[in-house]
């Protein structure tokens, strides 16, 4: 087996100012990382993690051992940077990695970026989300319908870089001729249903460049609430398969939307053992408060405090002046 073709596309979306996603298209290695953190720390985290995959020598390692080592190296780099640079404290990233070797594909996974397999007109999610909503779904506290719209969908239970060590899910599956594998950030899956992803792959599984661009466009049409990143690769049993690299898709968001893009909230990491402590009724104000980090940067917060002090000073002067008249 070999990689017959591949493509990658990433877009800021319609609500975010910066793209905090990164991706790797370096056959036989593919990956998506969705960064999180204040200001632009999420972008730093995902780029550090992606770079670790591309410039780390795995030696003789292969399969799950190799992808686990690569993600752990990414974790080390992100965590060290977060500790050394106060402006990036607490940053982290999701990471889903695929490695094609012989007749199999090995995956390494942390967070809620997903991997799917398209085969013979069907689609299957092959990674399990490390998320609060998935924990509640498995415990029976949420129905699938409630999970789709839960306000805490962005709360994850595991991330790369937030702790000195990271628990990596790694596994290997056998590939078949014609399989298409898709790796994506939650900016796609929160906006586009699996059935609609399947529809796109049904139409464009032989043109992955068009498939990835179409999925990005679909996420933007669905609201574009988050950064959107999609990587796809196809498997062939021909040893001389023509795996021509595709250029990343350009930002397909309508330029006229730039003036209405708003700062969006970041993903929050909650360890699985603390899931019970953050669960509140969907739709309540507390749900939003728990699920989201404060989007105001430290510098903006200082400016806000100074402005408030200035207003208080002016009010005091006017009060004294009024009393002395």
C-alpha positions as CSV (number, residue, x, y, z in Angstrom):
1,X,0.0,0.0,0.0
2,X,1.0,3.6,-0.5
3,X,-0.3,7.1,-0.4
4,X,-2.1,7.8,-3.7
5,X,-2.9,11.5,-3.1
6,X,-3.4,14.0,-0.4
7,X,-4.4,17.6,0.3
8,X,-4.7,20.0,3.2
9,X,-6.8,23.1,3.8
10,X,-7.0,25.6,6.7
11,X,-9.1,28.7,7.2
12,X,-9.5,31.2,9.9
13,X,-13.3,30.9,9.8
14,X,-15.8,33.8,10.1
15,X,-15.5,34.7,13.8
16,X,-11.9,34.4,14.7
17,X,-9.1,36.9,14.1
18,X,-6.2,34.4,14.0
19,X,-5.8,30.9,12.8
20,X,-4.6,28.8,15.8
21,X,-4.7,25.5,13.8
22,X,-1.6,23.9,12.2
23,X,-1.3,20.9,10.0
24,X,1.4,18.5,8.6
25,X,1.3,17.0,5.2
26,X,4.6,15.1,4.9
27,X,3.8,11.6,3.5
28,X,3.7,9.1,5.1
29,X,3.0,11.4,8.0
30,X,-0.1,13.6,8.4
31,X,-1.4,15.6,11.3
32,X,-3.8,18.3,12.6
33,X,-3.2,20.4,15.7
34,X,-5.8,22.8,17.1
35,X,-4.2,25.3,19.5
36,X,-5.7,26.9,22.6
37,X,-4.6,29.6,24.9
38,X,-4.9,33.4,25.5
39,X,-4.0,36.0,22.9
40,X,-2.1,34.1,20.1
41,X,-0.6,31.4,22.4
42,X,-2.8,28.7,20.8
43,X,-1.2,29.5,17.4
44,X,2.3,29.1,19.0
45,X,1.3,25.8,20.6
46,X,0.0,24.2,17.4
47,X,3.0,25.4,15.4
48,X,5.5,24.0,18.0
49,X,3.7,20.7,18.0
50,X,3.6,20.5,14.2
51,X,7.3,21.3,14.0
52,X,8.1,18.6,16.5
53,X,6.5,16.0,14.1
54,X,8.5,17.2,11.1
55,X,12.0,17.6,12.6
56,X,12.2,14.8,15.2
57,X,14.1,11.8,14.2
58,X,12.2,8.7,15.3
59,X,15.1,6.4,14.7
60,X,14.0,2.8,14.2
61,X,10.6,3.3,15.8
62,X,7.5,2.5,13.9
63,X,3.8,2.1,14.4
64,X,2.2,3.2,17.8
65,X,5.6,3.5,19.4
66,X,6.7,6.1,16.8
67,X,3.5,8.3,16.8
68,X,3.4,8.2,20.6
69,X,7.0,9.3,20.8
70,X,6.4,12.2,18.3
71,X,3.4,13.5,20.2
72,X,5.2,13.2,23.5
73,X,8.1,15.3,22.0
74,X,5.5,17.8,20.9
75,X,4.1,17.9,24.4
76,X,7.6,18.5,25.9
77,X,8.3,21.4,23.6
78,X,4.9,23.1,24.2
79,X,5.1,22.6,27.9
80,X,8.6,24.0,28.2
81,X,7.7,27.1,26.1
82,X,4.6,27.7,28.3
83,X,6.7,27.5,31.4
84,X,9.5,29.8,30.0
85,X,7.2,32.5,28.5
86,X,4.5,33.9,30.9
87,X,2.6,35.2,27.9
88,X,2.0,31.6,26.8
89,X,1.3,30.1,30.2
90,X,-1.4,27.4,30.1
91,X,-1.3,27.1,26.3
92,X,-1.9,23.7,24.7
93,X,-3.1,22.0,21.6
94,X,-5.0,19.0,20.3
95,X,-3.1,16.6,18.1
96,X,-4.2,13.9,15.8
97,X,-1.5,12.1,13.8
98,X,-1.6,9.5,11.1
99,X,1.4,7.4,9.8
100,X,1.1,5.2,6.8
101,X,3.3,2.1,6.9
102,X,2.9,-0.8,4.5
103,X,-0.7,-2.0,4.6
104,X,-1.6,-0.2,7.8
105,X,-2.2,3.3,9.2
106,X,-1.2,4.1,12.7
107,X,-3.0,6.9,14.6
108,X,-1.9,8.9,17.6
109,X,-4.6,11.1,19.2
110,X,-5.0,13.7,22.0
111,X,-8.0,16.1,22.3
112,X,-11.0,16.5,20.1
113,X,-9.6,16.9,16.6
114,X,-10.9,13.8,14.7
115,X,-9.9,11.2,12.2
116,X,-12.4,9.6,9.9
117,X,-12.1,6.7,7.3
118,X,-14.1,6.8,4.1
119,X,-14.6,3.4,2.6
120,X,-17.0,2.1,-0.1
121,X,-19.5,5.0,0.4
122,X,-19.5,5.0,4.2
123,X,-17.7,7.1,6.8
124,X,-16.5,6.1,10.2
125,X,-15.1,8.2,13.0
126,X,-12.0,6.3,14.2
127,X,-10.8,8.5,17.0
128,X,-12.7,9.1,20.3
129,X,-13.0,12.7,21.4
130,X,-11.2,13.5,24.7
131,X,-14.0,15.9,25.6
132,X,-16.3,16.8,28.4
133,X,-19.3,16.2,26.2
134,X,-18.1,12.7,25.2
135,X,-17.5,11.8,28.8
136,X,-21.1,12.8,29.6
137,X,-22.4,11.0,26.6
138,X,-20.6,7.8,27.5
139,X,-22.0,8.0,31.1
140,X,-25.5,8.4,29.8
141,X,-26.0,12.0,31.1
142,X,-26.4,13.4,27.7
143,X,-28.2,12.1,24.6
144,X,-26.5,12.3,21.2
145,X,-29.0,15.1,20.3
146,X,-28.1,17.1,23.4
147,X,-24.3,16.5,22.8
148,X,-24.6,18.1,19.4
149,X,-25.7,21.5,20.8
150,X,-24.2,21.4,24.3
151,X,-22.6,24.8,25.3
152,X,-19.5,23.0,26.6
153,X,-18.6,21.2,23.4
154,X,-15.2,22.9,23.4
155,X,-14.2,21.6,26.9
156,X,-11.6,18.9,26.4
157,X,-10.2,16.5,29.0
158,X,-6.7,16.0,27.5
159,X,-4.3,18.3,25.6
160,X,-0.7,18.4,24.4
161,X,1.5,20.8,26.4
162,X,-0.7,21.6,29.4
163,X,1.1,19.1,31.6
164,X,4.6,17.6,31.7
165,X,3.3,14.3,30.5
166,X,0.5,13.4,28.1
167,X,-1.6,10.3,27.7
168,X,-1.6,9.4,24.0
169,X,-4.2,7.1,22.4
170,X,-2.4,5.2,19.7
171,X,-3.7,2.3,17.5
172,X,-3.2,0.8,14.1
173,X,-5.9,-0.2,11.5
174,X,-5.5,-2.1,8.3
175,X,-6.0,0.0,5.1
176,X,-7.7,-1.1,1.9
177,X,-7.4,0.0,-1.7
178,X,-9.4,3.2,-2.2
179,X,-9.6,4.2,1.5
180,X,-9.6,7.9,2.2
181,X,-8.6,9.1,5.6
182,X,-9.7,12.5,6.9
183,X,-8.1,14.4,9.9
184,X,-9.8,17.6,11.0
185,X,-10.2,20.2,13.8
186,X,-13.5,20.7,15.6
187,X,-14.0,23.8,13.5
188,X,-15.2,21.4,10.8
189,X,-17.1,18.9,12.9
190,X,-19.0,21.5,15.1
191,X,-20.3,23.1,11.9
192,X,-20.8,20.2,9.5
193,X,-22.6,16.9,10.3
194,X,-21.0,13.6,9.6
195,X,-23.7,12.9,6.9
196,X,-22.6,16.1,5.1
197,X,-18.9,15.2,5.3
198,X,-19.8,11.8,3.8
199,X,-21.7,13.6,1.0
200,X,-18.6,15.7,0.1
201,X,-16.3,12.6,0.1
202,X,-18.8,10.7,-2.0
203,X,-18.6,13.4,-4.6
204,X,-14.9,14.3,-4.4
205,X,-12.9,11.3,-3.0
206,X,-11.0,11.2,-6.2
207,X,-10.1,14.9,-6.0
208,X,-8.9,15.5,-2.5
209,X,-7.9,19.1,-3.1
210,X,-11.5,19.8,-4.0
211,X,-12.8,17.7,-1.2
212,X,-10.8,19.6,1.5
213,X,-11.8,23.0,0.1
214,X,-15.4,22.0,-0.1
215,X,-15.4,20.9,3.5
216,X,-13.9,24.2,4.6
217,X,-16.5,26.1,2.6
218,X,-19.3,24.0,4.2
219,X,-18.0,24.9,7.7
220,X,-18.0,28.6,6.8
221,X,-21.5,28.4,5.4
222,X,-22.5,26.7,8.7
223,X,-21.3,29.7,10.7
224,X,-17.5,29.4,10.7
225,X,-17.4,29.7,14.5
226,X,-13.9,28.4,14.8
227,X,-10.7,27.9,12.7
228,X,-11.2,25.1,10.2
229,X,-8.5,22.6,9.2
230,X,-8.9,19.5,7.0
231,X,-6.2,17.0,5.9
232,X,-7.1,14.1,3.6
233,X,-5.1,11.3,2.1
234,X,-6.0,8.3,-0.1
235,X,-4.6,4.7,-0.1
236,X,-3.6,2.7,-3.1
237,X,-2.2,-0.7,-3.5
238,X,0.0,0.5,-6.5
239,X,3.6,0.8,-5.4
240,X,4.2,3.6,-7.9
241,X,1.0,5.6,-7.0
242,X,1.3,9.2,-8.1
243,X,1.0,11.1,-4.8
244,X,1.3,14.6,-6.0
245,X,1.3,17.1,-3.1
246,X,-1.6,19.6,-3.2
247,X,-1.1,23.2,-2.2
248,X,-3.0,24.3,0.9
249,X,-6.4,25.7,0.1
250,X,-6.5,29.5,0.2
251,X,-8.6,31.4,2.7
252,X,-12.0,31.0,1.1
253,X,-13.8,33.2,3.6
254,X,-15.5,36.1,1.9
255,X,-13.3,39.2,2.4
256,X,-16.3,41.2,3.2
257,X,-16.7,39.2,6.4
258,X,-13.4,40.5,7.8
259,X,-15.0,43.6,9.4
260,X,-17.5,41.4,11.3
261,X,-15.0,38.8,12.6
262,X,-15.1,38.9,16.4
263,X,-12.7,37.5,19.0
264,X,-13.8,33.9,19.8
265,X,-13.3,32.0,23.0
266,X,-10.7,29.3,23.4
267,X,-10.9,25.7,24.2
268,X,-10.7,24.8,27.9
269,X,-9.0,21.7,29.3
270,X,-10.7,19.9,32.2
271,X,-9.2,16.6,33.5
272,X,-11.7,13.7,33.4
273,X,-11.8,13.4,37.2
274,X,-13.2,16.9,37.3
275,X,-15.9,16.4,34.8
276,X,-18.6,16.2,37.5
277,X,-17.5,19.6,38.9
278,X,-18.0,21.5,35.7
279,X,-21.3,20.0,34.5
280,X,-24.2,22.4,34.6
281,X,-27.5,22.5,32.8
282,X,-27.0,23.1,29.0
283,X,-27.9,26.6,28.0
284,X,-27.5,28.2,31.5
285,X,-25.2,31.2,32.0
286,X,-23.0,29.1,34.2
287,X,-22.4,26.6,31.3
288,X,-21.0,29.4,29.1
289,X,-18.8,30.7,32.0
290,X,-17.3,27.3,32.7
291,X,-16.8,26.3,29.2
292,X,-15.0,29.4,28.0
293,X,-11.9,31.2,28.9
294,X,-11.7,34.9,29.3
295,X,-11.0,36.2,25.8
296,X,-9.6,39.6,27.1
297,X,-5.8,39.7,26.8
298,X,-3.7,40.9,29.8
299,X,-2.8,44.1,28.1
300,X,-6.4,44.8,27.3
301,X,-7.3,44.1,30.9
302,X,-4.8,46.6,32.1
303,X,-6.1,49.3,29.7
304,X,-9.6,48.6,31.0
305,X,-8.6,49.0,34.6
306,X,-6.8,52.3,33.9
307,X,-9.8,53.6,32.0
308,X,-12.1,52.8,34.9
309,X,-9.7,54.5,37.4
310,X,-9.6,57.6,35.1
311,X,-13.4,57.7,35.0
312,X,-13.6,57.4,38.8
313,X,-11.1,60.2,39.1
314,X,-13.1,62.5,36.8
315,X,-16.2,61.7,38.7
316,X,-14.5,62.6,42.0
317,X,-13.3,65.9,40.6
318,X,-16.8,66.8,39.4
319,X,-18.3,65.8,42.7
320,X,-15.9,68.0,44.6
321,X,-16.4,70.9,42.2
322,X,-20.2,70.6,42.6
323,X,-19.9,70.7,46.4
324,X,-17.7,73.8,46.3
325,X,-19.9,75.8,44.1
